């Protein structure tokens, strides 16, 4: 592929590259095509991901493009939470002057650009909002741009052309088979993640329950994934299945919410025939491991985070433009937008029957 955007020439003498990308699981997935592009353009360079421990847990042994991991310290706008993080002093004492190229894929640069510059790399590339300190080569941060393309536009400043648009996370056939054997899957396996970091992006649990019940009735197995924050939604789904008082349905619902280590999540998603979820990290990871998905999105988030193809991935959009509680305009998003204090679902306009139609179609055609 050609370079995206204005691009730039390849830097000479680059042997060590740092990539700054903290945040959640989805944020990391959006950065992976850009990291793959860097690895292809600088094949002799060592690429170090500056991120959270989740990055190492998820990617170690599952990509050839990241060679080392460094945990970020707690710095406002760079990393806000976590335990046992290194201190800023320790982080920069160890890493200052190590890198030939430092790449900022972490937001608009207001906080991340000054942080990146403290590494003392010979070359820097990244984004910048109007009020951010700029790097050696930079592109303006505009909120409504697909996150994958944004990251690819950044690395194009260093001469790196795309090699893929979808993130890629490796899972072996033996891992897939082991999951299906462990769950005793006899027919299709439908994975569901009933959550999202922002509660406004969450499809209500009763809607997920309707999808789960329909697929169980069709003879499929359903596996629920997520962390402890998804426990209330998972309980609603499980309760709906148990109310049927049909043992054959109850036995084929596998609730792994809050129990599955992040290191094992890729294999479970890869073992599924379809993943149903909100605009959330596990749905983005499902794309990376090659599993078809049906996603429920607020329409604005499709611009930034929707899957690119429709042969494998379907999206259902909710066109809410004003908060259902106070009526404030919710299309003005990004770092400069005011947010009301209400957290209703913005995506409950999507009906279960529409999702089920696409689940069935993907099971027939992929």
Buried (B, 14 or more C-beta within 10 A) or exposed (E): EEBBEEBBEEBEEBEBBBBBBBBBBBBBBBBBBBBBBBBBBBEEBBBBBBBBBBBBBBBEEBBEBBBEBBBBBBBEBBBEEBEEBBEBEEBBEEBEEBBBBBBBBBBBBBBBBBBBBBBBBBBBBBBBBEEBBBBBBBBEBEBEBBBBBBBBBBBBBBBBBBBBBBBBBBBEEEBBEEBBEEBEBEEBBBBBBBBBBBEBBBBBBEBBBBBBBBBBEBEBBBBBBBBEEBBEBBBBBBEBBEEEEBEEBBEBBBBBBBEBEBBBBBBBBBBBBBBBBBBBBBBBBBBBBBBBBBBBBBBBBBBBBBBEEEEBBBBBBBEBEEBEEEEEEBEEBEEEEEEEEEEBBBBBBBEBEEBBBBBBBBBEEE
